[in-house]
Amino acid sequence: MQKKEPFIVNRLKSVGFAFKGMLILIRTESSIKTQVLIAIAVTIAGFYFEISSTEWMVQIAMIGLVMSIEGVNTAVEYIADFIHPDHHPKIGLIKDISAGAVFIAAVVAVIVGCIIYFPKLF
């Protein structure tokens, strides 16, 4: 029987794997690179316009939501390609639905951004 690792060691390893996954995502996926640039831009805008604490929380939540769902979408695409490398209508449907989830999150984030920044701009 294999000896079980202490809880803290196990959690630290898990965080390490998650951090590695995040770096792979940022390095390899152009959509995430674009989202990182947008996140930097709205963060700079947040400091420039001195948005409120509540606005910061919502903005950060939207950034996290979009980037997280993009990561899940990427994982779904990799799994789908692994399972069925050739074009298949059902795999295409799965990928479209996954991309649709990212689209919904991105549209909501843009709406939230408009709610935060339009009053400051106009």
C-alpha positions as CSV (number, residue, x, y, z in Angstrom):
1,M,0.0,0.0,0.0
2,Q,1.3,3.4,-1.0
3,K,1.8,6.0,1.8
4,K,-0.6,8.9,1.5
5,E,0.9,12.3,1.2
6,P,0.2,14.9,3.9
7,F,-2.8,17.2,3.1
8,I,-0.6,20.3,2.7
9,V,1.9,18.6,0.4
10,N,-1.0,17.3,-1.7
11,R,-2.6,20.8,-1.9
12,L,0.7,22.5,-2.9
13,K,1.2,20.0,-5.7
14,S,-2.4,20.6,-6.9
15,V,-1.8,24.4,-6.9
16,G,1.5,23.8,-8.8
17,F,-0.3,21.8,-11.5
18,A,-3.0,24.4,-11.8
19,F,-0.4,27.2,-12.1
20,K,1.4,25.1,-14.8
21,G,-1.9,24.7,-16.6
22,M,-2.6,28.5,-16.5
23,L,0.9,29.2,-17.9
24,I,0.4,26.7,-20.7
25,L,-3.0,28.3,-21.5
26,I,-1.5,31.8,-21.6
27,R,1.5,30.8,-23.7
28,T,-0.3,28.6,-26.2
29,E,-3.8,30.1,-26.8
30,S,-4.2,33.3,-28.8
31,S,-7.7,33.9,-27.5
32,I,-6.3,34.0,-23.9
33,K,-3.5,36.3,-24.9
34,T,-6.1,38.7,-26.3
35,Q,-8.1,38.4,-23.1
36,V,-5.0,39.1,-21.0
37,L,-4.4,42.3,-23.0
38,I,-8.0,43.3,-22.6
39,A,-7.8,42.6,-18.8
40,I,-4.6,44.8,-18.6
41,A,-6.4,47.5,-20.5
42,V,-9.5,47.5,-18.3
43,T,-7.3,47.3,-15.2
44,I,-5.4,50.4,-16.3
45,A,-8.8,52.1,-17.1
46,G,-10.0,51.1,-13.6
47,F,-7.1,53.0,-12.0
48,Y,-7.4,55.9,-14.4
49,F,-11.2,56.4,-13.7
50,E,-10.8,55.5,-10.0
51,I,-13.6,52.9,-10.1
52,S,-15.2,52.0,-6.8
53,S,-14.4,48.8,-4.8
54,T,-17.7,47.3,-6.0
55,E,-16.8,48.1,-9.6
56,W,-13.4,46.5,-9.1
57,M,-14.9,43.3,-7.7
58,V,-17.3,43.0,-10.6
59,Q,-14.6,43.8,-13.1
60,I,-12.2,41.2,-11.6
61,A,-15.0,38.7,-11.5
62,M,-15.8,39.2,-15.2
63,I,-12.1,38.9,-16.1
64,G,-11.9,35.7,-14.1
65,L,-15.2,34.4,-15.6
66,V,-14.2,34.9,-19.2
67,M,-10.7,33.6,-18.8
68,S,-11.8,30.5,-16.8
69,I,-14.5,29.6,-19.3
70,E,-12.0,30.1,-22.1
71,G,-9.7,27.6,-20.3
72,V,-12.5,25.1,-20.0
73,N,-13.4,25.7,-23.7
74,T,-9.8,25.0,-24.6
75,A,-9.8,21.8,-22.6
76,V,-13.0,20.6,-24.2
77,E,-11.5,21.2,-27.6
78,Y,-8.4,19.3,-26.7
79,I,-10.4,16.4,-25.4
80,A,-12.7,16.4,-28.4
81,D,-9.7,16.4,-30.8
82,F,-8.1,13.6,-28.8
83,I,-11.2,11.4,-28.8
84,H,-12.1,12.0,-32.5
85,P,-9.2,13.7,-34.5
86,D,-11.2,13.7,-37.7
87,H,-14.1,16.0,-38.4
88,H,-17.3,14.7,-36.9
89,P,-20.6,16.6,-36.7
90,K,-21.1,15.7,-33.0
91,I,-17.6,16.8,-32.1
92,G,-18.2,20.0,-34.0
93,L,-21.5,20.5,-32.1
94,I,-19.7,20.0,-28.7
95,K,-17.0,22.5,-29.7
96,D,-19.6,25.0,-30.9
97,I,-21.5,24.8,-27.6
98,S,-18.3,25.2,-25.6
99,A,-17.3,28.2,-27.7
100,G,-20.8,29.6,-27.2
101,A,-20.3,29.5,-23.5
102,V,-17.2,31.7,-23.9
103,F,-19.2,34.0,-26.1
104,I,-22.0,34.4,-23.5
105,A,-19.4,35.2,-20.8
106,A,-17.6,37.7,-23.1
107,V,-20.9,39.5,-24.0
108,V,-21.9,39.8,-20.4
109,A,-18.4,41.1,-19.5
110,V,-18.7,43.8,-22.3
111,I,-22.1,44.8,-20.9
112,V,-20.7,45.0,-17.4
113,G,-17.8,47.1,-18.8
114,C,-20.2,49.4,-20.5
115,I,-22.2,49.8,-17.3
116,I,-19.0,50.7,-15.4
117,Y,-17.3,52.9,-17.9
118,F,-20.0,54.7,-20.0
119,P,-21.0,57.0,-17.1
120,K,-17.3,57.9,-16.6
121,L,-16.8,58.6,-20.4
122,F,-20.0,60.5,-21.2
